[in-house]
Amino acid sequence: MSGKMLSGTLKELELIERHLMMLKAIKANQPVGIIRLSELTGIPQHKVRYSLRLLERDGLIMATQDGAKITDRYGDFTRELAESLDKAISVAEGIRDRASKE
């Protein structure tokens, strides 16, 4: 039962991880295009394209003629992500502790 209950949460975390991987690869190689990002990360081009679309929508990257570039929101985003993950870890630990008690 827990597999189905948590599968959405785990998929969401994997998607966040992929987006962060994209951001770091873009920052290190900007400007960079879809094909190069796919080569750098080992992620298929269609998934790279999807991540880029979401990252651009959220204002974290901008598209240029030469490829994607990081925006000024990058630093704030990474700090906010770290804070959110710390909170999520705390909640998950509380759930685990309650689940292990009979």
Legacy VTK file of the C-alpha trace (Angstrom):
# vtk DataFile Version 3.0
C-alpha trace
ASCII
DATASET POLYDATA
POINTS 102 float
0.000 0.000 0.000
2.737 2.490 0.850
4.252 2.044 -2.608
1.189 3.543 -4.279
0.772 6.122 -1.546
4.327 7.400 -1.915
4.933 6.894 -5.631
3.760 10.413 -6.506
5.984 11.938 -3.840
9.030 10.006 -5.015
8.386 10.921 -8.658
8.100 14.581 -7.686
11.425 14.418 -5.825
13.066 12.792 -8.851
11.703 15.575 -11.065
13.087 18.224 -8.703
16.438 16.436 -8.790
16.403 16.458 -12.604
15.548 20.158 -12.732
18.367 20.941 -10.296
20.764 18.871 -12.407
19.675 20.910 -15.447
20.208 24.192 -13.619
23.700 23.215 -12.495
24.650 22.024 -15.995
23.304 25.235 -17.525
25.173 27.372 -14.991
28.445 25.554 -15.684
28.086 25.597 -19.490
25.926 28.588 -20.376
24.742 29.340 -22.911
23.874 25.729 -23.677
21.358 23.991 -25.936
19.176 20.915 -25.587
21.488 18.479 -27.368
24.522 19.506 -25.314
22.531 19.377 -22.060
21.393 15.887 -22.960
25.001 14.853 -23.585
26.230 16.467 -20.354
23.539 14.980 -18.128
22.696 11.705 -19.860
19.033 12.720 -19.814
17.022 12.151 -23.026
16.390 15.257 -25.122
12.609 15.149 -24.662
13.040 15.248 -20.878
15.619 18.034 -21.158
13.153 20.021 -23.281
10.397 19.514 -20.682
12.664 20.600 -17.818
13.794 23.674 -19.749
10.189 24.658 -20.408
9.343 24.465 -16.685
12.530 26.223 -15.604
11.879 29.045 -18.061
8.252 29.302 -16.917
9.486 29.711 -13.334
11.961 32.404 -14.368
15.057 30.364 -13.478
16.475 30.284 -17.004
16.069 32.339 -20.137
16.291 31.188 -23.714
18.758 32.969 -25.984
19.798 32.365 -29.584
22.896 30.607 -28.246
21.073 28.446 -25.700
19.754 28.560 -22.151
21.221 30.866 -19.516
20.645 31.112 -15.773
18.714 34.135 -14.461
19.313 36.107 -11.278
16.678 33.984 -9.504
19.053 30.988 -9.358
20.583 31.840 -5.963
17.242 32.534 -4.300
15.795 29.352 -5.770
18.602 27.123 -4.487
18.314 28.636 -0.993
14.527 28.211 -0.991
14.878 24.650 -2.261
17.326 23.779 0.529
14.944 25.235 3.136
11.960 23.385 1.682
13.871 20.110 1.584
14.951 20.574 5.216
11.276 20.975 6.171
10.287 17.947 4.082
12.991 15.854 5.747
11.747 16.911 9.174
8.170 15.960 8.282
9.316 12.636 6.786
11.317 11.817 9.919
8.267 12.554 12.082
6.118 10.289 9.925
8.736 7.534 10.059
8.946 7.806 13.849
5.159 7.592 14.206
4.965 4.673 11.768
7.575 2.678 13.679
5.681 2.985 16.976
3.002 0.412 17.599
LINES 1 103
102 0 1 2 3 4 5 6 7 8 9 10 11 12 13 14 15 16 17 18 19 20 21 22 23 24 25 26 27 28 29 30 31 32 33 34 35 36 37 38 39 40 41 42 43 44 45 46 47 48 49 50 51 52 53 54 55 56 57 58 59 60 61 62 63 64 65 66 67 68 69 70 71 72 73 74 75 76 77 78 79 80 81 82 83 84 85 86 87 88 89 90 91 92 93 94 95 96 97 98 99 100 101
